Amino acid sequence: MLLKLHLDCAPDAAWRAIRNPTVFRAVSAPFTTFDSLEPGGFPDSWPEGEHLLRAKGFGLAVIGEQTIDLEFRESRQGVRTVRDTGRGLSGPLALVDRWEHTMAVSALPGARTLYRDQLIVEAGALTPLLWVGFWAFWQWRALQLKRLSVDWK
């Protein structure tokens, strides 16, 4: 799954936003809500490494626990990338064998941002069924990112 969006904010603002747990939670809600299971809760900005979360459907039913495992990169061409290779630890999330989520930001003319959001997910025979759900969720994320980006400074 791959989304390409033009966001109405500067690339620096988009970079800060995609590393911000508050934005992560805002673009996921109301379909999926997350609680941090780390001491001290969510940080102001994600550092690299693993982060333990609990996911809930519509804030009610626990879907399971998962890790987000983040790596940050910047190319010589100015493309900044967040890559998550976390995994589900329990519940339906543990059915996913491979999770690779990559978000990239780069500059567009007029202080705007090209945002690319790619998800590779594998779950054996369940992959097509899960793909439909993730596709719908990714469309929601895209709408929320476009809506929120106008306020990112």
C-alpha positions as CSV (number, residue, x, y, z in Angstrom):
1,M,0.0,0.0,0.0
2,L,1.4,3.4,-0.9
3,L,0.0,6.9,-0.4
4,K,1.4,10.1,-1.9
5,L,0.1,13.3,-0.5
6,H,0.9,17.0,-0.9
7,L,0.7,18.5,2.5
8,D,0.1,22.2,3.2
9,C,3.0,22.6,5.5
10,A,6.8,23.0,5.4
11,P,8.8,19.7,5.3
12,D,10.3,20.5,8.8
13,A,6.9,20.8,10.3
14,A,5.8,17.5,8.6
15,W,9.0,15.8,9.9
16,R,8.3,16.9,13.5
17,A,4.6,15.8,13.1
18,I,5.3,12.2,11.9
19,R,7.7,11.8,14.9
20,N,5.1,13.0,17.3
21,P,3.0,10.5,19.3
22,T,0.1,13.0,19.6
23,V,-0.1,13.1,15.8
24,F,0.2,9.3,15.6
25,R,-2.8,9.0,17.9
26,A,-4.8,11.7,16.2
27,V,-4.5,10.2,12.7
28,S,-5.4,6.7,14.0
29,A,-8.5,7.7,16.0
30,P,-11.3,6.9,16.3
31,F,-10.8,3.5,14.6
32,T,-7.7,2.6,16.6
33,T,-6.5,4.2,19.8
34,F,-3.2,3.6,21.6
35,D,-1.9,3.6,25.1
36,S,1.8,3.7,25.9
37,L,3.0,0.8,28.1
38,E,6.3,2.5,28.8
39,P,7.3,4.1,32.0
40,G,6.3,7.8,31.7
41,G,3.9,7.2,28.9
42,F,4.3,8.7,25.4
43,P,7.3,11.0,24.8
44,D,7.0,14.4,23.2
45,S,8.8,13.0,20.2
46,W,9.6,9.4,19.3
47,P,13.2,8.5,19.8
48,E,14.7,5.7,17.7
49,G,14.2,2.2,19.0
50,E,11.3,0.1,20.3
51,H,8.2,1.4,22.0
52,L,5.6,-0.8,23.6
53,L,1.9,0.1,23.0
54,R,-1.6,-1.3,23.6
55,A,-4.0,-0.9,20.7
56,K,-7.8,-0.7,21.1
57,G,-10.5,-0.8,18.6
58,F,-12.6,2.4,18.9
59,G,-11.1,3.0,22.3
60,L,-13.0,0.0,23.8
61,A,-11.9,-3.5,22.8
62,V,-8.2,-4.4,23.3
63,I,-6.8,-5.5,19.9
64,G,-3.4,-6.4,21.5
65,E,0.0,-5.2,22.4
66,Q,2.6,-4.3,19.9
67,T,6.0,-2.7,19.5
68,I,6.8,0.2,17.3
69,D,10.5,-0.1,16.3
70,L,11.6,3.2,14.7
71,E,14.6,4.1,12.6
72,F,15.2,7.6,11.2
73,R,17.1,8.4,8.0
74,E,18.0,11.4,5.9
75,S,19.2,11.2,2.3
76,R,21.6,13.5,0.6
77,Q,18.6,14.7,-1.5
78,G,16.8,15.9,1.6
79,V,14.3,13.0,1.9
80,R,13.7,12.3,5.6
81,T,12.3,8.8,6.5
82,V,10.8,7.1,9.5
83,R,10.8,3.3,9.2
84,D,8.8,1.1,11.6
85,T,9.5,-2.6,11.7
86,G,7.7,-3.3,14.9
87,R,5.5,-6.3,15.5
88,G,2.3,-7.5,17.2
89,L,2.9,-9.2,20.5
90,S,-0.6,-10.4,21.4
91,G,-4.2,-10.6,20.1
92,P,-5.0,-10.2,16.4
93,L,-1.9,-8.0,16.0
94,A,0.3,-11.1,16.6
95,L,-1.2,-12.6,13.4
96,V,1.0,-10.3,11.3
97,D,4.3,-11.9,10.3
98,R,5.8,-8.9,8.6
99,W,5.2,-5.2,9.3
100,E,7.2,-2.5,7.5
101,H,5.8,1.0,7.6
102,T,7.8,3.8,6.0
103,M,6.9,7.5,6.0
104,A,9.0,9.9,4.0
105,V,8.9,13.7,3.7
106,S,10.5,15.9,1.1
107,A,10.2,19.5,-0.1
108,L,7.7,20.7,-2.7
109,P,7.6,24.2,-4.2
110,G,5.8,26.8,-2.1
111,A,6.9,25.5,1.3
112,R,4.8,22.4,0.9
113,T,5.6,18.8,1.6
114,L,5.5,15.6,-0.4
115,Y,4.5,12.9,2.0
116,R,4.8,9.2,1.1
117,D,3.4,6.5,3.4
118,Q,4.0,2.9,2.5
119,L,2.9,-0.2,4.4
120,I,4.0,-3.7,3.7
121,V,2.1,-6.3,5.7
122,E,2.2,-10.1,5.5
123,A,0.1,-12.5,7.5
124,G,0.1,-15.7,5.5
125,A,-3.3,-16.7,4.1
126,L,-4.9,-13.9,6.1
127,T,-3.0,-11.2,4.2
128,P,-5.8,-10.4,1.7
129,L,-8.4,-10.0,4.5
130,L,-6.1,-7.8,6.6
131,W,-5.1,-5.8,3.5
132,V,-8.7,-4.6,3.0
133,G,-8.9,-3.4,6.6
134,F,-5.5,-1.7,6.5
135,W,-6.3,-0.1,3.1
136,A,-9.4,1.5,4.6
137,F,-7.5,2.6,7.6
138,W,-4.8,4.1,5.4
139,Q,-7.4,6.1,3.5
140,W,-8.6,7.5,6.9
141,R,-5.0,8.3,7.9
142,A,-4.5,10.2,4.6
143,L,-7.6,12.4,5.2
144,Q,-6.5,13.1,8.8
145,L,-2.9,14.0,7.7
146,K,-4.2,16.4,5.1
147,R,-6.6,18.0,7.5
148,L,-4.1,18.3,10.4
149,S,-1.1,19.4,8.2
150,V,-2.5,22.9,7.7
151,D,-1.9,23.7,11.4
152,W,1.6,22.2,11.6
153,K,4.2,24.9,12.2
